[in-house]
Amino acid sequence: IVHSKGEITGKDKDKYWIVHRDKKTYRIPSASSLLQQHIDTIKKQTGIQHIEGVLMFPDGADFTKLKTVWNTNKYSELLQILKNGTGAMTTMEIEACFSKCTENLNKKKKKTLFTSL
């Protein structure tokens, strides 16, 4: 997930991507290598060899000039992507899974925060 809005340019091999927004330029870490690392970890843990990665962007992002091998989509398209990818899951089931995952993630963040204090 890339949280930047504006025009995003760069290539997979770049360490940083460039974001042009409000007449300013910003550098953000390239998400390509992180996505590849994440997929490699999932493959290793599950034994599943065919896993597709998708770079997700806010609806206000223009990633048309980004040169990447990954599929790219906007946040508003996430539910449809998940429905197409899972085939058998309903919208309610996908939303319930997403809610549970984010709830667990928030618990871990709180635990880490209190542990680090």
C-alpha positions as CSV (number, residue, x, y, z in Angstrom):
1,I,0.0,0.0,0.0
2,V,1.4,3.3,-1.1
3,H,-0.1,6.2,1.0
4,S,1.0,9.1,-1.3
5,K,-1.3,11.2,-3.4
6,G,-0.1,13.1,-6.5
7,E,1.9,12.0,-9.5
8,I,4.2,9.1,-8.7
9,T,7.1,8.3,-10.9
10,G,9.9,5.7,-10.7
11,K,10.9,2.2,-11.6
12,D,11.0,-1.1,-9.6
13,K,14.8,-1.0,-9.3
14,D,14.8,2.6,-7.9
15,K,15.4,2.9,-4.1
16,Y,13.0,5.9,-4.0
17,W,10.0,7.0,-6.1
18,I,9.3,10.6,-6.7
19,V,5.9,12.2,-5.8
20,H,4.9,15.5,-7.4
21,R,2.1,17.2,-5.5
22,D,1.0,20.8,-4.9
23,K,4.0,22.1,-6.9
24,K,6.4,20.2,-4.5
25,T,8.5,17.1,-5.0
26,Y,8.8,14.4,-2.4
27,R,10.8,11.1,-2.2
28,I,9.1,7.9,-0.9
29,P,10.7,4.5,-0.6
30,S,10.0,2.3,-3.5
31,A,7.3,-0.3,-2.6
32,S,8.4,-2.8,-5.2
33,S,11.2,-4.4,-3.2
34,L,9.1,-4.5,-0.1
35,L,6.2,-6.2,-1.9
36,Q,8.6,-8.8,-3.3
37,Q,10.0,-9.5,0.1
38,H,6.5,-9.9,1.5
39,I,5.5,-12.3,-1.3
40,D,8.8,-14.3,-0.8
41,T,8.0,-14.7,2.9
42,I,4.5,-15.8,2.2
43,K,5.7,-18.4,-0.3
44,K,8.3,-19.7,2.2
45,Q,5.7,-20.0,5.0
46,T,2.9,-21.5,3.0
47,G,4.6,-23.4,0.2
48,I,2.3,-21.7,-2.3
49,Q,4.3,-20.7,-5.3
50,H,1.8,-18.6,-7.3
51,I,1.1,-15.4,-5.4
52,E,0.2,-12.2,-7.1
53,G,1.1,-8.8,-5.6
54,V,-0.7,-5.6,-6.2
55,L,0.5,-2.1,-5.4
56,M,-2.4,-0.1,-4.0
57,F,-2.6,3.7,-4.2
58,P,-5.0,6.3,-2.8
59,D,-7.7,7.5,-5.3
60,G,-5.9,10.8,-5.6
61,A,-2.7,9.2,-6.9
62,D,-1.6,9.2,-10.5
63,F,0.7,6.2,-11.0
64,T,0.4,6.1,-14.8
65,K,4.1,7.0,-15.2
66,L,5.3,4.4,-12.7
67,K,7.2,1.7,-14.4
68,T,6.6,-1.5,-12.5
69,V,6.0,-5.2,-13.2
70,W,3.3,-5.2,-10.4
71,N,-0.4,-4.7,-10.9
72,T,-1.4,-1.3,-9.7
73,N,-4.8,-0.2,-8.5
74,K,-6.6,2.4,-6.4
75,Y,-7.9,1.8,-2.9
76,S,-11.5,2.2,-4.2
77,E,-10.9,-0.9,-6.4
78,L,-9.7,-3.1,-3.5
79,L,-13.0,-4.8,-2.8
80,Q,-13.5,-5.7,-6.4
81,I,-10.0,-7.0,-6.7
82,L,-10.4,-9.2,-3.7
83,K,-13.8,-10.5,-5.0
84,N,-12.2,-11.4,-8.3
85,G,-9.2,-13.0,-6.7
86,T,-11.0,-15.2,-4.2
87,G,-14.0,-16.1,-6.4
88,A,-16.0,-17.7,-3.7
89,M,-16.0,-15.1,-1.0
90,T,-18.9,-12.6,-0.6
91,T,-18.5,-8.9,0.1
92,M,-19.5,-9.5,3.7
93,E,-16.9,-12.3,4.2
94,I,-14.2,-10.1,2.7
95,E,-15.1,-7.2,4.9
96,A,-15.2,-9.4,8.0
97,C,-11.7,-10.8,7.2
98,F,-10.4,-7.3,6.6
99,S,-11.9,-6.1,9.8
100,K,-10.4,-9.0,11.8
101,C,-7.0,-8.5,10.3
102,T,-6.9,-4.7,11.0
103,E,-8.2,-5.4,14.6
104,N,-5.4,-7.8,15.2
105,L,-2.9,-5.4,13.6
106,N,-4.1,-2.6,15.9
107,K,-3.7,-4.9,19.0
108,K,-0.1,-5.7,18.0
109,K,0.7,-2.0,17.5
110,K,-0.7,-1.2,21.0
111,K,1.2,-4.1,22.5
112,T,4.5,-2.9,20.8
113,L,3.9,0.6,21.9
114,F,3.4,-0.3,25.6
115,T,6.4,-2.7,25.5
116,S,8.6,0.0,24.1
117,L,7.7,2.6,26.7
